[in-house]
């Protein structure tokens, strides 16, 4: 069992840019360790001023303030921490004023959703912020703390229970802790957002998405299934992305005949959350969705890898009207990489001839439990 804090890959990156005196924003789901990360980042700092914006009094201290009032609040602080900043009304304007004051202080901001952070920060504070995402633990971060041999031994556990820090550190209570995350935190920011008028529809939608991981989804079919119109489904999925519950892959197309051009697949940022939503923690040998869990884990890990390495990679899936399909297409600097995921290493893999003919310069690989380590490592 891991009992100590697991070093995060993003920490070194954040330490290297502190001297820029920008507003550094760290986004990510609740309970993934953003507050702990900022504590590590500022551990050697003096004159730290912190605001926990889940606390109403501290939140109100930042709302509707003038530059003069903010300057008086900050005083001689050398480091300013604003935790759960999405709860501060007009947070973007507040951060803009911090920038305008040209303080000789580092300003660190966390948010468990990009709802207001996306809408309020980016516009008024453009050029003043640097934005990063902290995910649930990556397999590489866990292996750095133990070993890849141990991590491969626990691969099935990661597929079922995911990699939230608390889950990794207390595996004997994983199911209880995951249910608490889903019930207490998963919808917290969403249900307080003004656009959510039908919470029951939201919960049904998340369950439906969990049951369709790895499959192409139709907004019309989802709407018919749970009793909502297409526009509501689209808006709620967009909000689920902004709260780091799910992410989308669009279909890859360069106008080759028969390619699906408008399809979408939806994955969860964490396997454990996905399984908690449908209340299924059965072992792999008793499941019918093992392949989907493997695919979800690998694509989510790959996103972490790219984010922490600072790589700008577009991810898609590929499919034709004749049902030829490739699980993941990555495009970076004009290079195309096609990836198939196979949990059962005994099954042979036949890659679609149509893809190889259409994209002859693309690299193609198959990721299995035997060879996944380089695929997810930075």
C-alpha positions, 0 to 999 in steps of 0.5 A: 500500500502507498502511504506517502504523497506521490510526486506529480509530474506537473510539479517540476513544470510549474516550479520552472515558470514561477519566475514569470510572475504570471497567474498560474491556473491549475484545473482538474477534477475535485479530489485529484490533489490540486490543493496538495500540489499547490502546497508542495509548490509553495512549501518554501515560500514566505508570506503566503496568502490563501483563499479557500473559495469553498468557504463563503467568507473567503470567497466574498473577500475577493468578489466585487473589489476595486484594485485599491481594495485588492491591493490592501487585502494582498498587502506584502504577500509574496504568494497568493493562492486562490483555491476552487476559484470557479466559485468566485463571481467574476473571478476573471476580472479579479485576476485581471486586476491582480495582473494590472497591479503588477504585484511582485507576487506569484498568484496560483489558482485552482478550479475543479471546473472550467465553467466560470474559469473558461467564461470569465478568466479567458476574456478579461485576463487574456495574456495574464494567465498560464493554464494547466490541468491536473488529472487523477494519478497517471500510471507513470506517477504511481510506478515512479513511486513503486515500480513498473513491475508492481504497477503491472501486477495491479493493472486489473485493479487500475482498470476497475478502481481507477487512479484517484490519489485516495483510491490508490493509497487506500485500495481496501476502501476503494469502492466506498471512497469512489461512491463518495466521490461520485455522490458528493463531488462529481456533480457538485459544480454542475448542479450549482451551475445555472444551466442545469435545470434537470439534474435527474436527466444529468445523472441518467445521461452519465449512466448512459455514457458509462454504458457506452464507453468505447462505442460511437454515441448518438445525441438523438438516441441518448435523448430518446433513451433518457427523455431529453432533446438533442440540444439538452444532451449536447449542452450537458455533455459539454458541461460534463467535459468542463467539469472533467468527468468525460472527454470526447473524441471526434471522428477523423476524416480527410474526406475519403469516401465512406468515412464517418465524418460527424461521429463521436465517442465519449470516455471518462477521465477515470475508470473508477468513476465510470464503474462507480456510476454504474455500480459495477466493480466486478473482477475482469473475468466476470465482465463483458466490458473489459475491452472497453475498460482497457480502451478507456484507461489507455486513451485517458493515460495517453491524454495525461502523457501528452498534457504533462509533456506539453505536447499538442496532439489532436485525438480522434477515432476512425470509422467507415460506413462499412464498419471498418474502425480504428480505436485512436488516431493521433495527429501532431505536426502533420504526422498521423499515428493509428492505435488499436487497443487489445486486452486479449493478447491471443487475438490477432489484429487485422487493421483496416485495409481502407485506412492503410490505403488512404493514409499510407504514411501513418504509423500503426501500432497495437497496444496490449497489456504486454507492451503498454508501458512506453505508450503511456510514459512521458 
